[in-house]
Structure formats: C-alpha cells, structure tokens
C-alpha cells in the first residue's frame, strides 16, 4: 500500500485521473488488520464519492495500477499528480527509498 504526500490529513486529495492510476483502498465495513499490521492504527475516511477509504497511521491508502503482482512496488518514489508516492512499512511510516531507474 502507498501513501500520497499531498495528503496532509486522513482526507484523500487523490480523485479523478489520480484515483484511476492510484486506486484508493476502500472497504464496506471496518478494515481488518493483516499480519504485522497494528489494528489500532486502522481507520477509514469518507471520500467525496461516499466510499470509505482505508487509513493507516493517519495516511489514506492506495494501490498502484503499475504493480502487477503482490509485493510489487513500482510506484515507490514516483512524483505524480503533484506529490510523491511511497510504500508504507508495517508501522505506518513511509519507506523513504528513492527510485534508481
């Protein structure tokens, strides 16, 4: 999962074309913590379209259309739609590793 540095709160700023490339992680119920995830850091925010987006450690979560398989991180460090995108670690902080390609 990715965070978008333009999001300065739990409210998402990625919609329209941005959400087409960086789909928000949404849920219909309460988000469930997977292995290594701290359930107390999970919450949701309501997007402008009314869907509930998953938030972890205060960051709205997104996937990336350029990732083809589980574990891919092709979006790491990309600067798109006005800010950079970073993978989150299990503590909910960005992994600050820049792209080398």
C-alpha positions in Angstrom: 0.0 0.0 0.0 1.1 3.5 -0.8 0.7 7.0 0.8 0.4 10.2 -1.2 2.5 13.1 0.2 -0.1 15.6 -0.9 -2.5 14.1 1.7 -1.7 16.1 4.8 -4.5 14.6 6.8 -6.7 11.5 6.7 -8.7 13.1 3.9 -7.7 12.0 0.5 -6.7 14.5 -2.2 -6.4 12.0 -5.0 -9.5 11.7 -7.1 -10.4 11.7 -10.8 -7.5 10.8 -13.0 -5.3 10.4 -10.0 -7.6 7.7 -8.5 -7.6 6.0 -11.9 -3.8 5.4 -11.6 -3.7 5.2 -7.8 -6.9 3.4 -6.8 -7.9 4.1 -3.2 -8.1 1.2 -0.9 -11.8 1.1 0.1 -13.9 -1.1 2.3 -17.6 -1.5 3.1 -17.1 -2.5 6.7 -14.4 -2.0 9.3 -10.9 -2.5 7.9 -9.2 -5.7 9.0 -5.5 -5.9 10.1 -3.3 -8.4 8.3 -0.2 -9.9 9.6 2.2 -7.3 11.1 -0.4 -4.6 10.9 -1.4 -2.7 14.1 -5.2 -2.8 14.2 -5.2 0.3 16.4 -3.8 2.4 13.5 -6.5 1.4 11.1 -9.5 3.6 10.4 -11.5 5.0 7.5 -12.3 8.3 5.9 -15.2 9.1 3.6 -14.3 10.0 0.1 -16.1 12.6 -2.0 -17.9 9.8 -3.8 -19.2 8.4 -0.5 -16.9 5.3 -0.4 -14.9 4.5 2.7 -11.2 4.7 2.2 -8.9 2.8 4.5 -6.5 4.9 6.5 -3.4 3.6 8.3 -1.5 5.7 10.8 -3.2 8.8 9.5 -2.5 8.1 5.8 -5.2 7.3 3.3 -4.1 4.1 1.4 -3.8 3.5 -2.3 -2.6 0.8 -4.6 -0.8 1.5 -7.9 -2.0 0.3 -11.4 1.6 -0.3 -12.4 2.0 -3.1 -9.8 1.2 -6.4 -11.5 1.6 -8.8 -8.6 1.6 -8.9 -4.8 4.8 -7.4 -3.5 5.5 -5.1 -6.5 6.5 -1.6 -5.6 6.8 0.1 -9.0 5.1 3.2 -7.6 7.8 3.8 -5.0 9.1 7.4 -5.1 7.1 8.4 -8.2 6.2 12.1 -8.4 2.7 12.1 -9.9 -0.4 14.3 -9.5 1.6 17.0 -7.6 3.5 15.0 -5.0 5.5 11.8 -4.3 4.2 8.3 -3.6 5.7 6.0 -1.0 5.2 2.5 0.2 4.2 2.3 3.9 6.0 0.0 6.3 4.2 -2.1 9.0 4.4 0.8 11.5 2.6 3.1 9.0 5.5 5.3 8.1 6.7 5.9 4.5 9.7 3.9 3.2 11.9 6.7 2.0 13.8 4.9 -0.7 14.2 6.8 -3.9 13.8 5.3 -7.3 17.0 4.3 -9.1 15.7 3.9 -12.6 
